[in-house]
Amino acid sequence: MTTEPAAAGPRPPLELPRGQVLLVGTGAFAVVNLPTWAMWLRGSCGWSVRVCLTASAETLVSRRAVAVATGAPVSGPGWDTGQGTIAHQELAAWADLVLVLPATTNFVGKLANGIADDLALTTVLNTEAPVVVGPAIPATALRRPAVRRNLRTLAEDGYHLVPRSRGHSLHEGRTTDGWASDLPAALACAAKALGATAEGETAGAAARCP
């Protein structure tokens, strides 16, 4: 599933303590937008952006393009402790906000069941930062009780799901009732999540996205 082109709307204000965002890309076609999303987050928000890819995402988007767009090395799908760091712990602690965008049916199912079989999943399961999950799930899969149950589990476990939006099915060549997510919707979801987290706390110095 992928979202249809839409006019850019106003971006919600977001405050991040250190201005650090981790983008996790999985193997849905919308991951081809990841370099553009990273450039926008850096240029418009002034944030530092790092990216972690799953093995299936690597087949759809160029690691070199992502590295240039972020100005940082690309992590995943595996990790090398020979660099002297524990990659999933380092990424998990680095992030002020994690955006899993797009999140495939496979990634959603594994995350809901606590499966940590690659760097992306292990990082998301270990971070204390708010995690926004933007599903990219076909309408046919959404009819399955197991898939709907996994989505409910994520919400119950404290993950923030991007609200469902109709998307363009590449297989069918038309808009369907699947679950698609894009960056503006993910940021709006993040603004609500961070607002709820910060409620009642004293505001300090923060990086703001206008």
C-alpha positions as CSV (number, residue, x, y, z in Angstrom):
1,M,0.0,0.0,0.0
2,T,1.1,3.6,-0.7
3,T,-0.6,6.9,-0.2
4,E,-1.9,8.9,-3.2
5,P,-0.2,12.3,-3.9
6,A,-1.7,15.0,-1.8
7,A,-1.2,18.7,-1.4
8,A,1.1,19.6,1.5
9,G,-0.7,20.9,4.5
10,P,0.4,22.6,7.7
11,R,2.9,20.7,9.8
12,P,2.1,20.3,13.5
13,P,4.6,21.8,16.0
14,L,6.9,19.2,17.5
15,E,9.4,19.6,20.2
16,L,12.3,17.1,20.6
17,P,14.8,17.3,23.5
18,R,17.8,16.8,21.2
19,G,16.2,17.1,17.8
20,Q,17.0,13.4,16.9
21,V,14.7,11.3,14.8
22,L,15.1,7.6,13.9
23,L,13.3,6.5,10.7
24,V,12.7,2.8,10.4
25,G,11.9,1.7,6.9
26,T,10.4,-1.7,6.1
27,G,9.6,-3.4,2.8
28,A,6.4,-1.6,1.6
29,F,6.7,0.3,-1.6
30,A,6.2,3.7,0.2
31,V,9.8,3.2,1.6
32,V,11.0,4.7,-1.7
33,N,9.9,8.1,-0.3
34,L,12.3,7.7,2.6
35,P,15.2,9.8,1.2
36,T,12.7,12.7,0.5
37,W,11.2,12.4,4.0
38,A,14.6,12.5,5.6
39,M,15.6,15.6,3.6
40,W,12.4,17.3,4.6
41,L,12.9,16.5,8.3
42,R,16.5,17.8,8.2
43,G,15.8,20.9,6.1
44,S,12.5,22.0,7.4
45,C,12.8,21.0,11.0
46,G,16.6,21.2,11.5
47,W,16.6,17.7,13.0
48,S,19.3,15.1,12.9
49,V,17.9,12.0,11.1
50,R,19.2,8.4,11.1
51,V,17.7,5.5,9.2
52,C,17.5,1.8,10.0
53,L,16.3,-0.5,7.1
54,T,15.0,-4.0,7.1
55,A,16.2,-6.6,4.6
56,S,13.1,-6.2,2.4
57,A,13.4,-2.4,2.5
58,E,16.9,-2.6,1.2
59,T,15.6,-4.1,-2.0
60,L,13.4,-1.1,-2.7
61,V,15.4,1.9,-1.6
62,S,19.1,2.8,-2.2
63,R,21.2,2.8,0.9
64,R,23.4,5.4,-0.8
65,A,20.5,7.7,-1.5
66,V,19.4,7.3,2.1
67,A,22.9,8.0,3.4
68,V,23.2,11.2,1.3
69,A,19.7,12.4,2.4
70,T,20.4,11.9,6.1
71,G,24.1,12.8,6.1
72,A,24.7,9.7,8.2
73,P,25.5,6.0,7.8
74,V,22.5,3.7,7.2
75,S,21.9,1.0,9.9
76,G,20.4,-2.5,9.4
77,P,19.3,-5.1,8.6
78,G,22.0,-6.7,10.8
79,W,24.6,-5.2,13.1
80,D,28.3,-5.4,13.6
81,T,29.6,-5.3,17.2
82,G,33.1,-5.1,15.8
83,Q,32.6,-1.3,15.7
84,G,32.8,-1.3,19.5
85,T,29.1,-0.4,20.1
86,I,25.9,-2.4,20.6
87,A,24.0,-1.1,17.7
88,H,20.4,-1.6,18.8
89,Q,21.1,-0.1,22.2
90,E,23.0,2.9,20.7
91,L,20.2,3.6,18.2
92,A,17.5,3.1,20.8
93,A,19.1,5.6,23.2
94,W,20.0,8.1,20.5
95,A,16.4,8.6,19.3
96,D,14.0,11.3,20.7
97,L,11.4,9.9,18.4
98,V,11.1,6.7,16.3
99,L,9.0,6.7,13.1
100,V,8.4,3.3,11.6
101,L,7.2,4.4,8.2
102,P,6.1,2.4,6.4
103,A,5.4,-0.6,8.6
104,T,4.5,-3.9,6.7
105,T,2.1,-6.6,7.9
106,N,5.2,-8.7,8.7
107,F,6.8,-6.0,10.8
108,V,3.6,-5.2,12.7
109,G,3.1,-8.9,13.5
110,K,6.6,-9.4,14.8
111,L,6.6,-6.2,16.8
112,A,3.2,-7.1,18.4
113,N,4.6,-10.4,19.5
114,G,8.0,-9.2,20.7
115,I,10.0,-10.8,18.0
116,A,13.5,-9.3,17.6
117,D,15.1,-10.9,14.7
118,D,16.8,-7.9,13.0
119,L,18.3,-4.6,14.0
120,A,15.1,-2.6,13.3
121,L,12.9,-4.7,15.5
122,T,15.4,-5.0,18.3
123,T,15.9,-1.3,18.3
124,V,12.2,-0.5,18.4
125,L,11.7,-3.0,21.2
126,N,14.5,-1.5,23.3
127,T,13.9,2.3,22.9
128,E,12.3,4.4,25.5
129,A,11.4,7.1,22.9
130,P,7.9,7.4,21.6
131,V,7.3,5.1,18.7
132,V,4.9,6.0,15.9
133,V,4.0,3.1,13.6
134,G,2.6,3.9,10.1
135,P,1.0,0.7,8.8
136,A,1.1,-0.1,5.1
137,I,-1.2,-3.0,4.9
138,P,-3.4,-4.3,2.0
139,A,-7.2,-4.4,2.4
140,T,-7.1,-8.2,1.9
141,A,-4.7,-8.6,4.9
142,L,-6.8,-6.2,7.0
143,R,-9.7,-8.6,6.8
144,R,-7.8,-11.2,8.7
145,P,-8.5,-11.3,12.5
146,A,-4.9,-12.0,13.3
147,V,-3.7,-8.8,11.5
148,R,-6.4,-6.6,13.2
149,R,-5.4,-8.3,16.5
150,N,-1.8,-7.4,16.0
151,L,-2.7,-3.7,15.4
152,R,-4.8,-3.6,18.5
153,T,-1.9,-5.2,20.5
154,L,0.5,-2.5,19.4
155,A,-2.0,0.2,20.5
156,E,-2.5,-1.5,23.8
157,D,1.2,-1.8,24.3
158,G,1.7,2.0,24.0
159,Y,2.8,2.3,20.3
160,H,1.2,5.2,18.5
161,L,-0.6,4.1,15.3
162,V,-1.0,6.5,12.4
163,P,-4.7,6.8,11.7
164,R,-5.9,4.6,8.9
165,S,-6.1,6.2,5.5
166,R,-7.1,4.7,2.1
167,G,-4.2,4.0,-0.1
168,H,-3.3,3.2,-3.7
169,S,-2.8,-0.5,-4.3
170,L,0.0,-1.1,-6.8
171,H,-1.4,-4.6,-7.4
172,E,-4.9,-3.4,-8.3
173,G,-3.9,-0.1,-9.7
174,R,-6.6,1.8,-7.8
175,T,-7.5,3.2,-4.4
176,T,-8.6,0.6,-1.9
177,D,-9.6,0.3,1.8
178,G,-6.2,-0.8,2.9
179,W,-4.1,1.0,5.6
180,A,-1.7,3.6,4.2
181,S,0.4,6.2,6.0
182,D,2.5,9.2,5.0
183,L,4.9,11.6,6.7
184,P,2.4,14.4,7.5
185,A,0.0,11.9,9.2
186,A,2.9,10.4,11.1
187,L,4.1,13.8,12.4
188,A,0.6,14.7,13.4
189,C,0.4,11.4,15.4
190,A,3.8,12.1,16.9
191,A,2.7,15.6,18.0
192,K,-0.2,14.1,19.9
193,A,2.1,11.4,21.4
194,L,4.8,13.8,22.5
195,G,2.1,16.2,23.8
196,A,0.7,13.5,26.0
197,T,4.1,12.5,27.1
198,A,5.1,16.1,28.0
199,E,1.8,16.9,29.8
200,G,2.4,18.2,33.2
201,E,6.2,18.4,32.7
202,T,8.2,21.7,32.7
203,A,9.1,22.7,29.2
204,G,12.9,22.9,28.6
205,A,15.1,23.8,25.6
206,A,14.0,21.8,22.6
207,A,14.3,21.6,18.8
208,R,11.0,22.7,17.3
209,C,9.6,21.8,13.9
210,P,7.6,24.8,12.6
